[in-house]
Amino acid sequence: MDEERTAGRGVGAPDRAPRGPWGRWVGERETGGGLPWRSTLVIAVLVMAGTGFAARNQPDRESLDALGRALLLLGAAPLLFRHRRPVSVVFGVAAVTLVYLGAGYPYGPVFVLVAVACFAAVVHGHRTAASWALGLLWAVHLLLSHWLYRWLPPAGDGPAPWGQELPAGAFAVAVLAASELVRVRREQWAQQRAERAAAERRRADEERLRIARELHDVLAHSISVINVQAGVGLALLDADPEQARTALTTIKAASKEALGEVRQVLATLRAPGDAPRTPAPGLGRLPELVEQAAAAGLTVTVTSSGPPAAALPPGADLAAFRIVQEALTNVVRHSGSRTARVEIAHGPARLDLRVDDDGPATGTEAGGSGNGLAGMRERAAALGGTIEAGVRPDGGFRVHAVLPLSAEEAS
């Protein structure tokens, strides 16, 4: 029973009502600890009025007196708790219905009470309980109609025709089938809600990672240049004021560029649907990167092989620039070498990047978050590429990136 209840609730928010007419009618759920008063009241009124009309066409049954109406109300009252205690409600309503029929009162809308109780039980995952309740109701009704009628009102009543049992069975099957259909739809709605929520969380996580990578790469490179130039300026402030002035000019230019890129990244948070005001950096800005590295005291040589593509896909172009930028920043921070080599190999479906320095590692604390290599790997992995970074046998350090150039991204 517990397994059925769990399966019936589905995935996602189990206490929410399905949308549409079913959710506003017999599928109405209590909110804020309340009870489905409105739907229960409407059902009770309809059953009372409908039974009154049905009684006119059944003169052989007992007239609908105060006791009969009280039984109808007694059968409708438990429906207030059909979402909290569906099993107890379905068996309770079935029992009251049997008492009503055993007392000889007219057939008719009384079975709506059983249908609503079964619907609630099945929707909440209690299929077995609903089936047992309907089965017992049908079996006891057979006893009442074909064997026990002699001792029950109305007086002089005869056995019911066996032909009416087929529609009664069909009604029970229809109630169970309709309830199961609604239960399945509820599960589908809940699963769709859960999938949409998971997709939103994934998009938010991916956007946070993208912004974190951009900010890390921009700030790490610029702050490294500023740190080196500040040290040069302090060391030469008295001995060579002109060189110190050059260092301060480099600091100003690097900080201005960093502020511009940070503003561009943060602007996407304020207006994510707007197009960026400036194009994203790419390998076309590699000369600027070389100049900034030179200002930090690092000599960079760039070589290119293979026929370059007319225009790289935007994602690959940005990732390539950021990988080279981060690799050169790591050379400035961690390597005793003052030279670095950047090799770019263009292929028809891939772009190979290799950044080498001759080392050795300085072993000094250079600051930073320590997420540079992780960020490079994330950028490459997002495009389906790879990153290999490690110490060469001769003591230098190499970063080798392979970025696929997919046609889908290029379009």
C-alpha positions in Angstrom: 0.0 0.0 0.0 2.8 2.4 0.9 4.5 1.7 -2.5 1.3 2.5 -4.3 0.9 5.7 -2.4 4.4 6.8 -3.2 4.0 5.9 -6.9 0.7 7.7 -7.0 2.2 10.9 -5.8 4.7 11.0 -8.6 7.8 13.2 -8.9 7.9 16.8 -7.7 5.4 18.6 -5.5 2.9 15.9 -4.4 0.5 18.1 -2.6 -0.4 20.3 -5.5 -3.6 19.8 -7.4 -3.7 19.1 -11.1 -4.5 22.1 -13.3 -7.7 22.3 -15.2 -11.3 21.4 -14.4 -10.3 18.2 -12.5 -8.2 20.2 -10.1 -11.0 22.7 -9.4 -13.7 20.0 -9.1 -13.3 16.6 -7.6 -9.5 17.0 -7.6 -9.6 20.1 -5.5 -6.9 20.0 -2.8 -6.9 21.7 0.5 -4.5 24.7 0.8 -3.1 26.1 4.0 -4.6 23.3 6.1 -8.1 23.8 4.9 -10.7 21.4 3.5 -12.4 21.1 0.1 -15.6 22.7 1.3 -16.9 24.1 -1.9 -16.6 20.9 -4.0 -18.0 18.8 -1.3 -21.0 21.1 -0.8 -21.6 21.1 -4.6 -21.5 17.3 -4.7 -23.8 17.0 -1.7 -26.4 19.4 -3.2 -26.3 17.6 -6.6 -26.7 14.2 -5.1 -29.6 15.3 -2.9 -31.4 17.0 -5.8 -30.6 14.2 -8.3 -31.8 11.5 -5.9 -35.1 13.4 -5.4 -35.7 13.4 -9.2 -34.6 9.7 -9.5 -37.0 8.7 -6.7 -40.0 9.8 -8.9 -39.2 7.1 -11.4 -38.8 4.4 -8.8 -42.2 4.0 -7.1 -41.2 0.4 -6.1 -38.4 1.7 -3.8 -38.8 3.4 -0.4 -39.6 7.1 -0.5 -36.8 9.4 0.2 -37.6 10.4 3.8 -35.5 12.2 6.4 -33.5 9.0 7.2 -32.7 8.6 3.5 -31.5 12.2 3.2 -29.5 11.9 6.4 -27.7 8.9 4.9 -27.0 10.8 1.7 -25.5 13.7 3.8 -23.6 11.1 5.9 -22.1 9.7 2.7 -21.1 13.1 1.5 -19.6 14.4 4.7 -16.4 12.1 4.7 -15.5 13.6 1.3 -14.2 16.6 3.2 -11.3 14.4 4.2 -10.8 12.6 0.9 -7.3 14.1 0.4 -6.1 13.5 4.0 -7.6 10.0 4.7 -8.5 8.6 1.2 -8.5 5.0 2.3 -10.8 5.6 5.3 -13.0 7.8 3.2 -13.5 5.4 0.4 -14.4 2.5 2.7 -16.6 4.7 4.8 -18.6 6.1 1.8 -19.0 2.5 0.5 -20.3 1.4 3.8 -22.9 4.2 4.0 -23.9 3.6 0.4 -24.6 -0.1 1.3 -26.7 0.9 4.3 -28.6 3.4 2.1 -29.3 0.6 -0.6 -30.1 -2.0 2.1 -32.7 0.4 3.5 -34.5 0.2 0.1 -34.0 3.8 -0.9 -33.8 4.8 -4.6 -30.9 4.1 -6.9 -29.2 7.0 -8.6 -26.7 9.8 -7.8 -25.7 8.1 -4.5 -23.1 6.2 -6.6 -21.5 9.6 -7.4 -20.3 9.7 -3.7 -18.5 6.4 -4.2 -17.0 7.5 -7.5 -15.6 10.7 -6.0 -14.1 8.8 -3.0 -12.6 6.2 -5.3 -11.2 8.9 -7.5 -9.5 10.6 -4.6 -8.0 7.2 -3.4 -6.6 6.3 -6.8 -5.2 9.8 -7.4 -3.4 9.5 -4.1 -1.9 6.2 -5.1 -4.3 3.9 -3.2 -5.5 1.8 -6.2 -5.8 -1.4 -4.2 -8.0 0.2 -1.5 -10.2 1.8 -4.2 -10.5 -1.6 -6.0 -11.4 -3.4 -2.8 -14.0 -0.8 -1.8 -15.7 -1.0 -5.2 -15.5 -4.8 -5.3 -17.0 -5.2 -1.8 -19.7 -2.7 -2.7 -20.6 -4.7 -5.8 -20.4 -8.1 -4.0 -22.6 -7.0 -1.1 -25.0 -5.3 -3.5 -25.4 -8.7 -5.2 -26.3 -10.3 -1.9 -28.8 -7.5 -1.2 -30.4 -7.6 -4.6 -30.6 -11.4 -5.1 -30.7 -13.1 -1.7 -31.3 -10.8 1.2 -34.1 -8.7 -0.4 -36.7 -10.9 1.3 -35.8 -9.5 4.7 -35.1 -5.9 3.7 -37.4 -3.0 2.7 -39.3 -2.3 0.6 -41.9 -4.9 1.5 -42.8 -7.3 -1.2 -39.7 -6.5 -3.2 -38.5 -9.2 -5.6 -35.0 -10.1 -6.9 -33.3 -7.6 -9.1 -32.7 -8.7 -12.7 -29.3 -10.1 -13.4 -29.0 -7.9 -16.5 -28.5 -4.8 -14.3 -25.2 -6.2 -12.9 -23.3 -5.8 -16.1 -23.8 -2.0 -16.2 -23.0 -1.8 -12.5 -19.7 -3.7 -13.2 -19.0 -1.5 -16.2 -19.5 1.6 -14.0 -17.0 0.4 -11.4 -14.4 -0.3 -14.1 -15.0 3.1 -15.7 -14.5 4.8 -12.3 -11.2 3.0 -11.7 -10.0 3.7 -15.3 -10.9 7.4 -15.2 -9.2 7.8 -11.8 -6.1 6.0 -13.0 -5.9 8.2 -16.1 -6.0 11.3 -13.9 -3.4 9.9 -11.6 -1.1 9.3 -14.5 -1.7 12.8 -15.8 -0.9 14.2 -12.3 2.4 12.2 -12.3 3.2 13.6 -15.7 2.5 17.2 -14.6 4.6 16.7 -11.5 7.5 15.2 -13.5 7.3 18.0 -16.0 7.4 20.6 -13.2 10.4 18.8 -11.7 12.2 18.7 -15.1 11.6 22.3 -15.7 12.9 23.2 -12.3 16.0 21.1 -12.8 16.6 22.7 -16.2 16.3 26.1 -14.6 18.8 25.2 -11.9 21.2 23.8 -14.5 21.0 26.9 -16.6 21.5 29.1 -13.5 24.5 26.9 -12.5 26.0 27.1 -15.9 25.6 30.9 -16.1 27.2 31.2 -12.7 30.2 29.1 -13.8 30.5 31.1 -17.0 30.5 34.4 -15.2 33.0 33.1 -12.6 35.3 31.9 -15.3 35.1 35.2 -17.1 35.8 37.2 -14.0 38.6 35.0 -12.9 40.4 35.2 -16.2 39.9 38.9 -16.6 41.0 39.8 -13.0 43.7 37.2 -12.7 45.5 38.4 -15.8 45.1 42.1 -15.2 45.9 42.0 -11.5 49.1 40.0 -12.3 50.2 42.7 -14.7 49.4 45.4 -12.2 51.2 43.5 -9.5 54.4 43.2 -11.5 54.3 46.8 -12.8 53.6 48.1 -9.3 56.7 46.3 -8.0 58.8 47.7 -10.9 57.4 51.2 -10.2 58.3 51.0 -6.5 61.8 49.7 -7.2 62.6 52.5 -9.8 60.7 55.4 -8.3 63.8 57.1 -7.1 66.5 55.6 -9.4 64.6 55.8 -12.7 61.5 58.0 -12.5 60.8 57.7 -16.2 60.7 54.0 -16.1 58.5 54.2 -13.0 56.2 56.5 -15.0 56.0 53.8 -17.7 55.1 51.2 -15.1 52.3 53.4 -13.8 51.0 54.0 -17.3 50.8 50.3 -17.8 49.0 49.9 -14.5 46.5 52.5 -15.6 45.9 50.8 -19.0 45.6 47.3 -17.5 43.1 48.5 -14.8 41.0 50.4 -17.3 40.8 47.3 -19.6 39.9 45.1 -16.6 37.2 47.4 -15.5 35.7 47.5 -19.0 35.6 43.7 -19.2 34.2 43.3 -15.7 31.4 45.8 -16.6 30.6 43.9 -19.7 30.3 40.6 -17.7 28.2 42.2 -15.0 26.0 43.8 -17.6 24.8 40.4 -18.6 23.5 39.9 -15.1 21.4 43.1 -15.3 20.0 42.5 -18.8 20.6 38.9 -19.8 18.5 39.2 -22.9 20.4 42.2 -24.3 23.2 41.8 -26.8 26.7 42.8 -25.5 27.8 46.3 -26.4 31.3 45.2 -27.3 32.4 41.9 -29.0 33.7 39.1 -26.9 37.5 38.8 -27.0 39.1 36.3 -29.3 42.4 35.3 -30.9 42.2 38.6 -32.9 43.3 40.3 -29.7 46.3 38.1 -29.2 48.7 41.0 -30.1 47.2 43.0 -27.2 47.8 40.1 -24.9 51.4 39.8 -26.0 51.9 43.5 -25.4 50.5 43.2 -21.9 52.7 40.3 -21.2 55.7 42.3 -22.4 54.8 45.1 -20.0 54.9 42.5 -17.2 58.4 41.5 -18.3 57.5 38.4 -20.3 58.6 37.9 -23.9 56.1 36.0 -25.9 56.6 34.5 -29.3 53.5 33.5 -31.3 53.6 31.0 -34.2 50.7 29.8 -36.3 50.4 26.8 -38.7 47.7 25.6 -41.0 45.2 27.6 -43.0 43.3 29.8 -40.5 39.6 29.8 -40.6 37.9 32.9 -42.0 36.0 33.2 -38.7 36.3 30.9 -35.7 33.1 30.0 -33.9 32.5 32.5 -31.2 32.6 30.0 -28.3 35.9 28.5 -29.5 37.4 31.9 -30.3 36.7 33.2 -26.7 37.8 29.9 -25.1 41.1 30.0 -27.1 41.8 33.6 -26.0 41.0 32.9 -22.4 43.1 29.7 -22.3 46.2 31.6 -23.7 45.5 34.5 -21.4 45.4 32.2 -18.3 48.4 30.2 -19.4 50.5 33.4 -19.8 49.2 34.7 -16.5 50.4 31.5 -14.9 53.9 32.0 -16.5 54.1 35.5 -15.0 53.0 34.3 -11.6 54.7 30.9 -11.2 57.6 30.6 -13.6 61.2 31.8 -13.3 61.3 32.0 -17.1 60.8 35.3 -18.8 60.0 33.9 -22.1 56.9 31.9 -23.4 55.9 30.4 -26.7 52.4 30.2 -28.1 51.8 27.8 -30.9 48.4 27.8 -32.8 47.6 25.0 -35.2 44.5 25.5 -37.3 42.8 22.4 -38.6 39.6 21.8 -40.6 37.7 20.7 -37.5 39.9 21.5 -34.5 42.1 24.2 -33.1 45.3 23.2 -31.2 46.9 25.6 -28.7 50.2 25.1 -27.0 51.8 27.4 -24.5 55.3 26.6 -23.2 57.7 28.2 -20.9 61.2 26.9 -19.9 60.7 27.2 -16.1 61.6 26.4 -13.5 58.7 27.1 -11.2 59.5 29.8 -8.7 57.8 28.1 -5.8 56.7 31.4 -4.3 53.2 32.3 -3.3 51.7 34.3 -6.2 48.2 34.8 -4.9 45.1 34.1 -6.9 42.3 31.6 -6.4 44.1 28.5 -7.7 41.2 27.9 -10.2 43.0 28.8 -13.4 43.7 25.3 -14.7 40.2 24.2 -13.6 38.7 27.1 -15.5 40.6 26.2 -18.6 39.5 22.6 -18.4 35.8 23.7 -18.0 36.1 26.0 -21.0 37.5 23.2 -23.2 35.0 20.6 -21.8 32.1 22.9 -22.6 33.1 22.7 -26.3 33.9 19.0 -26.2 37.7 19.6 -26.1 40.5 18.7 -23.8 43.3 20.4 -21.8 46.6 18.8 -20.9 48.8 20.8 -18.5 51.9 19.7 -16.7 55.6 19.9 -16.2 57.8 18.9 -19.1 60.8 16.6 -18.7 63.2 19.5 -19.0 61.6 21.4 -16.2 59.4 23.7 -18.2 55.6 23.8 -18.2 53.2 23.1 -21.1 49.5 23.8 -21.6 48.1 21.9 -24.6 44.4 22.5 -25.6 42.4 20.9 -28.3 39.2 22.7 -29.2 36.8 21.2 -31.8 35.3 23.6 -34.3 31.7 22.4 -34.6 29.6 23.6 -37.5 26.6 24.1 -35.2 28.5 26.6 -33.0 29.9 28.4 -36.1 26.3 28.9 -37.4 
